[in-house]
Amino acid sequence: MTYAELKTNIANYLNRSDLTSEIDIFIDNTEAELNRRLRVADMIKRATATAEGQYLSLPTDWLEAINIEITSNDFRPLMQMSIESLDVYRKSINNKNGQPIYYAIVDNTLELAPIPDASYTLQLTYYGKIDALSDSNTSNFVSTGNPDLYLYGALKHASIFLMEDERVPLFTAQFEKALEEMRLEQEKAEFGKGSLMQRRRTYGKVRKNIHYWNNN
């Protein structure tokens, strides 16, 4: 379903021809909700960046980190920490510069520790925002593969706007159903990537690995 077709269908379902500008708002609200709730393979993106200081700006369509790794010098995947843990680690090494090992997300930036002592190339693998529909971008993976998500989501927000309380639960239920079916479709696709392996039965107590924080 294209952007123009979606707007026509929304107007037809609402039986309204006087909501031209509002329909764009309903679509925008649906996209915002999908970006908050949806995490599927089609949202996975990669970007490269050069890290030369403590902070690095994230891509504008950033939603959530999947993996961050140094691809220059000595290859190293970076481990995510909380901001507080990053500060504790930095204090433990007397704030010395070096090859980054950890990162934390701070607003729209990536904070690295140790602070880079040189220029490092990073590869960012992350969940990115769905490409918003517009006159210049007439389709995306949701509108093409799951157009009912857009339709029912926009109709839900339209019913809220029009204060048609009796229709809100109807369109909400259809939107949630379409969203869950898309998630199940994604799970099936991921499950089909590998083969089943029989789990080996073990006996006795399971030995736990104990990890100690090393400040040396």
Salt bridges, closest charged atoms under 4 A:
ASP18 OD1 - ARG16 NE 2.89
GLU33 OE2 - ARG37 NH1 3.18
GLU33 OE1 - LYS156 NZ 2.88
GLU33 OE1 - HIS157 NE2 3.22
ASP61 OD2 - LYS45 NZ 2.76
GLU64 OE1 - ARG39 NE 2.95
ASP87 OD1 - ARG90 NH1 3.27
GLU111 OE2 - ARG90 NH2 3.13
ASP131 OD1 - LYS45 NZ 3.56
GLU164 OE1 - ARG167 NH1 3.49
GLU176 OE2 - ARG37 NH1 2.76
GLU180 OE1 - ARG183 NH1 3.78
GLU181 OE2 - LYS177 NZ 2.72
